Amino acid sequence: MSERNVQLVRGIFEAGNAESKEAILAALPELIPQLFDPKVEFVETPERVDARTYHGHDGVRQAFERWLEQWEDYRAELVSVEDHGNLVLATVREHATGIVSGAGAANTLYVVFTFRDGKVSRYEETYEESRARALTGSPPPRLLL
């Protein structure tokens, strides 16, 4: 089952990159029930000043809408995916341009997906790799010089 979870996470990011911001928003009502458990918990990165936790399908939709409304364009490039059984850790490179400022932004985001019965039951993101690894219970990678 964990390989299916990994493929689902890959599909989430591949689909998002292939579309415009408007197309992603239009697809959410159909995609969210397919990918997320009805009782899903969606936890935004605590490093954001306005971070929130959302619940259920409506909450996931609100989280995506709220995040995307501030960007002229936005894309998330999947860098890596790690299988941790019912958990999947995705490392993502975000690229965006602000609507108001026109300034570009780029960040590395770590997302831990928890799966139950083939759907995402918890989505938790952070900009800190150590925090993401703690959520999965995996040690930090060894750095070799």
N, C-alpha and C positions, 0 to 999 in steps of 0.2 A: 504493500500500500504506500510506503514512503516514496517509491519511485514515481508513483502517480502524483503525489503531492508536489514533488520537485517539478514535474512536467507542468502541473497546474500553475505554479508560481512563474515558471518561464513563460507560459502562455499569457499570464496577466500582463507582464511587462512588454512582451513582444506585441501584443494587441494595442497597448497604449502608445507605443512608439510609432505604430503604423498609421495613426490617426491624428487629426487636428484636435485641438482642445475642444472645439465645438462638437466634433464627432464622438469624442470620449464622453462628454456630458450627455449627448443624445443616447448613447448606448447603455448608460448606467442602469436605467430601469429594467432592462432585459438581463444584463450581465450579473448584477448584484445577486439576485435570487439563485442564479446558476452556480456562483462561486462561493457565496457566503452563507453560513448557517443563519437561520432567522434570529437567533439570540446572540449573534456575533458582538464582540466587544472590540472597538476600533480605538486604539490609544495613540494619540499624536505624540511626537517627540517632546519630552519635557524641556528641551532646550529652547523651545519657542515660548515667547512671552505669553501668548494667548492659547497655549495648548489645552486641548479638551479631550475627553473620552466620550465616544459616541456608542450607542447601543442599537442593535437591530438593523434591518435593511435600510430604513429611513435614515438612521444615523450615519451609515456608510455613505449614502448618497449625499447627505449634508456635508460630511467631511470632505469629500472630493469637490463638491461645488464651492465650498468655502475656500479651499486651498487654491483651486484653479482660477477663481474670480480675480485674484490679484496679479495674474500673469498675462502678458500679451501673448506669449507662447511658453509652452512648458513641455519638456520631455524627460523621461527617466530611462537611462541606459543601464541595463542589467550587466553588472560586472562579474558577479559570481553567485552561485547557489550552493548551499551546503545542506545535506540531508542529515537530520538529527531525529529520525523516527517520525513521531507525530508533529515534530517541529521542523521548520525549514527556515534557514537564515539566508536572506538575500542581501547582497551588497549592491547598491544602486548609485549611479552617478547622476545627479539632477542638474539640468541646464534650464534656465528660464530667463525671461526678460520682463521686468516690471511694467505694468500698465501705466502707472503714474510717472515713475522716474525714467523709464526706458533703460535702466541699468541692467546689466547682465548679472546673473548669479549662477554659481556652480558649487555644489556640495556633494559630499559622500554621505549617503543615508543607509542605515542598516535596518532591515525590517525582519522581524521574527513573526512567522505565520504559525499558528497552532491549528491543527486539523482535527476534526471530529466527524466521523461518518462521511469522509470524502469532501468536506467543505471547510472553509476557513471559519474557525470559531473564535479566534482572537488574532488581531493584527496589531502589532506593537512596533513602533518605529523609534529610532534614536540616531543622533549624529555621533555617538560615542561607541566605538567598536567594543570596548571592554564591557560596557553595559549590555550590548546585544549578546556577547558571548556568555555573560552571566545568566541571561535569560534562557539560553540554550543549555547551560551547564557545561559548556565546552571550554577548555583552557585557551588562553590567547595563543596565536600561532608563534612558533619559534622563529626568530629572525636570525638569519645566517649572514655573516658579513663576508 
